[in-house]
Amino acid sequence: MEDRTKKNKASQRKPLPKALGIAIFYGICILVAIMVLTHNNPLAPDPYTENLKKYCACALLALACIIFGIYYDRMFIIPKELFQSRELIWKLAKNDFKKRYAGSYLGFLWALVQPVVTVVMYWIVFDKVFQTRSQMVSSGVEVPYVLFLTAGLVPWFYFSEAITNGTNALLEYSYLVKKVVFNISILPIIKLIAATFIHIFFVVVLLVVAAGYGYYPNLYTLQVVYYSFCMFVLVLAASYCTCAVVVFFKDLAQIINIGLQVGMWATPILWNIGMLHDDKIVTLFKLNPLVYIVNGYRNAIYGDEWFFEHFYSSTYFWIFTVTLFCIGSLIFKRLKVHFADVL
């Protein structure tokens, strides 16, 4: 009887009131906006660029507040479902990773072969053929191009595989989508966790390459975990948008593949953003959230810079990512009821 009474009391606990939740979120946004507007970066190239960053951050904050206030109830559904299904998510993610390479002799090693071959080919072309020996980074230190290239390719491989698999999550697991009792909102994160397993291996490869050139792991290297989490949340937010839309518009998968080809050159992976001398163009490129992550990996390996030293970039990235997650959650929940009919 006592256990039943405790369960009844627990079930009767009221969730956070809507007005209080909105007030807390608005308070955080106002605090962040004040920090952004009052922060002065002594390393800013010019006042125009600094003000532009502030305006972009405040505009994204305002957009997030509007979306949060209107769709408060819907946006908390997916995070709650993910938390409640955390054990099932972990089991399905491991099964997804094993199933992908089941039946082949090398198994999951095939997932490692193509990216490794890509890195080796870039190294032969740029380091041996064109003799691109080093790259000058923002701190004024010359870094071997192989290390510079690998530090950019590792997060890009993670992004490209995760966004591709996350987009096709509902199509691949269509038999689960048609089940009434199954919580389909966990499918995109399953694909992302499976991609994370491979990413962990490549982070180890990156650390080995860095150590080979004399850049041994230190306290700054721990930031790789932070930037990996940034990538995970960003791709998860984008996947809820793309996986919902691709059910009704199959061509989106091909568009994403083309976008990944263009995006690899639009992101400073093979080239150094320090080569650009026009501050307006640099600011335009930095609107790409992947620039923040790629530069972050490089800073964690050899840059000796903390992520909070890049105040505007960190603020912009998280405002952009949270806003994208809110939009993705709304799109997913709005289209969810039609998935089974289309698939």
N, C-alpha and C positions, 0 to 999 in steps of 0.2 A: 504493500500500500504506500509506503513512504517513497519508494522508487517511482511509482506511478504518479504520485503527487508532485515530485520534483520534475518529472518530465512534463506534466501539465503546466507547471509554473514556467518552465523554460520555454515551452511553446507559446505561452501567453506574453512573453517579453516583446515589447514593441520595438521595431527597428528604429533607426535614427530618423527623427521627424524630418520631413522634406524641407521645411523652412530652415531648420537648423543646419542641415547638410548643405543647402545652397548658400546660407550665410557663411559657413566655414570656408567653402570653396571660393566665394567672392572675396573673403578676407585674405585668403592666401594669394589670390590673383592681384589684389590691390597692393599687398606687401611686395610681391615680386615686381610689379610695375614701378613702385617707388624705388626699389633697389636698382632697377634698370635705368630709370631716368636720372638718378642721382650719382650713378657710378661714372667715374671719369677714368678712362684708360690712357695712361701716359704714353703707351706705345701705339696709340691710334695714328694711322697715317695722315688723316685730316679730319676736321670737324664734320664735313659732309658725310663721310663714311660712317663715323661714329653715330651721328644723328639718324642716319638711315637704318642702322642696326636697331637703335632704340625704337624707332617708329614701327619697324617690322615686328619686333617683340610685343609691343603694346597692341598692335592690330591683331596679332594672333591671340593675345590674352583676351581681348574684347570678344573675338569670335568664339573662343572657348567658353566664355561666360554666357554668351547668348545661347549656344547649343546646350550647355549644362542646365541652364535655367528652364529651357523649354522641354528638354527630353531627359530630365533627371531620373525618372522612374525606369525608363528603358535602358539607360546606359549602365546601370548597376546589375542588370540581369546576367550578362555574360561573365563579368569577373566573379560573381557569386557562383555561377554554374561551374566555372573552371576550378574554383577552390573546393567545391563539394565533390568534384569528380577527380581530384588530384591523384588518387591511387590508381584509378582506371586509366587515366591519361598516361601514367608512367608505364603500366603494363602494355598498353597498346603501342606506345612509342617504341619500346624494345622489340615487340613483335613485328612492327612495321620495318624496323631496321634489319632484322633477321630475314624477313620474308623477301625483301628487295633483292637479295643475292642468293636466295635458296636455290640449290640445284647446280650452281657453278662450282668449279673445282677450287678457285681462289677465294670464293665467298666475298666478304666485305672488302677484301684487298682491291677489288676492281673499283671501288669507290675512291681509292687513293691513287690509282695509277694515272688517270687522266689529268688531274691537277698537278701531280708531280712532273709528268711529262711536259705539261704546259710551262711550268717554271723552268725546267731544264732547257727547253727550246728558247725561251726568252733570254735565258742566261747565255746560251751559245751565240744567239744573234747579236744581242746588245753588248755583251761583255767580251766575247772572243772575236766576233766579226767586225763590229763597229768600234770595239775597244772603248766602250763607255765605262770608264773605270770607277767613277765616283759621282756623287751628287752632293751639291752644297745645300744643307738644310738650314732652317730658320735660325738656328743657334750659331751658324757660321762654321760648322764642322762638316768636313767632307766625309760622306758615308759611302761605302762600297755599293755599287749599283745593284748587285745581286741582293744584298740585304734590303736596300731601298725598295726594290721591286717585290721581293717576297713579302715584306711587311704590308704592301698594298694589295697584293693578290690574295693573301689569306682571308681578310675580311670580305673581299669581293666574291671569292668562291662561296663563302658562307651565305652571303646575300643572294647570289644568283640561284643557288640550289634551293634555299629556303623559300624564296618567293615563288619559284616555279612549282615546287611541291605543294606549298600552301595554297596556291591558286587552284591546283587540280585536286585538292583534298576531297571535295564533295563528289566530284566526278569519279574518282577512284573508289571511294567508299559509298557508291550509290545504293548498294544493297542495305547499308546501315541507315541511310537517309530515309529510306522507305519504311523503316520500322517506326512505329508510333511511339514506342516507349524509350527509344534511344535518344540521348542528348547530343545532337549533331554539332552543337557549338564547340565541342572539344576536338573535332577533327582537324582544323587547321593547326592547332598547337601540337598535336601528335606528330604531324609532318615536320614541324620546326624542331622539336626535340630530337627526332631521328637525324635531322641534318646537323644538330649540335654535336652528336657523337663523332662525326667525321671532322667537324671543325676543331674539336679538342686535339685530335691527332695532328692537324696542321699547325696548331699553335705550338705543339711540341717541336715540330719540324722547324718552325720559325725560330724558336729559342735555340735550337741546335745550330742553325745557320748563323745566328747572331753570335753565339759563343765561338764559332769557328773564326769569326772576324774580330774577336776580342771584346765583344759586348756581352758581358755576362749578366745573368739575372740579378736585379737589385730591387730595392723597395719600389721604384717606379714601375717595374714590370708587373706588379700586382694590378695595375690599371687595365691590363688586358681583360681581366674578369669584368671590370666595369664597362669597358667598351663592347665586350661580347654581349653583356646584358642590354646595352643600348641597341645593338643590332637586333637582338631577339625581340625586344618590345616593338621596335620600328617595323620589322617584317610581320610580326603578329598583327599589328594595327593595319598594315597594308593588305594582309591576306584576308582579313574579314571583308574588306571591300571587294577584292578581286575574285575570291572564291564564290561569293554570292552572285556577282555579275556574270561570271563565266558560265554559269548554269544556263542563263538565258541568251548569252552572247558568246558563242564558242570561239569566235575570232579573237577574243581578248587574249587568249593564250599565245597566239602567234604575234600579236602586237607586243606583248610583254617580252617575247624572245627577241624581237627587233629592238625594243627599248633597251634590253640588256646589252646588246651589241653597241648601241650608241652610248649608253650610260657608262660603259667601261672607259671610253675615251673622254666623256664629259666629267669623269671623276679622275683626280690626279693619282692614277695608279702607275701608269707607265711614264708619266711626266711629273715634274715638280711644279707645284703651284707658285713657288717662289720665282719661277721664270717669268711670270707675268708682272709687268711694271705699271699697268693701268689699274688703279685702286678700284674703279667702278666695275671693271671686268672681274677682278678678284672677288669683290663683294657678290657679284652675280653668281659666280661659281659656288661660293660658300652657302648660297641658298639651298644647294643640294645637301640634304642631311648626311649623305654618305661621306662627304668631304670631312665632316667633323669626326666620323668614326675612323676613316682611313688615316687621317693625320694623328688621331689619338693612338692608334696602334703603333705608328712610327715613334711618337713621343714616348710611349711606354717602353719601347725596345731600346732606342738610342737617344731620344731627345731630352731626357731628364727634365720633363715638364709635367706638372700636375694638371689634371683636367679642370680644376677650379681656377687655374690661372687664365683660362680662356673663358671669361665670364659671359660675354655676349654669345659666343658660339654654344656654350652649354645651355644657356637660358633659351636661346632660339631653338635648339634641337629638342629639348623636352617640351616646350610649348607646342611645337609642330607635331611631335609624336603623340602627345596626349590629345590634341585636337583631331589628329587623324584617327586615333583609336575610337574617339567618340563618334566620329562620322562613320567609321567602319562598323561599329556596333549597331548604329541605327539602321544602316543599309542592310546588314545581315538579319536583324530582327524583323524588318519590314518585309523582306523577301522570303523569309524562312518558311512561311506557310505554303508557298507555291513550289518549293523544291521537289517534293515527292511527286507532284503532278507532272513536272517537266522531265524529271529523270526516270 
